[in-house]
């Protein structure tokens, strides 16, 4: 359900920037979403279709750019892309790892008329 609040924030950000640019319509919105973020594309799209209705963003197309997760081992420094099953370092087997990519969530760009 948190996707409703997230989607409302996307709409607010896009409308604010479009209005500052003097745009009459928002056509496309490019979102960057990391693998480890808890955002579900289909849920955002579902809420978008409802809350954008009647705004300058009505009919805007959402483009989801998913960023793969990346981790760095604190024990050996290995940088790796974890599997869904295992977050252990593939080089040394340590579980002392930190996320270095994949938590992103942002509006990357907006196309307007």
Secondary structure as UniProt FT lines:
FT   HELIX           2..20
FT   TURN            21..22
FT   STRAND          26..34
FT   TURN            35..36
FT   HELIX           41..51
FT   TURN            52..54
FT   TURN            56..59
FT   STRAND          61..67
FT   STRAND          70..73
FT   TURN            74..76
FT   STRAND          79..80
FT   TURN            90..92
FT   STRAND          97..101
FT   STRAND          105..112
//
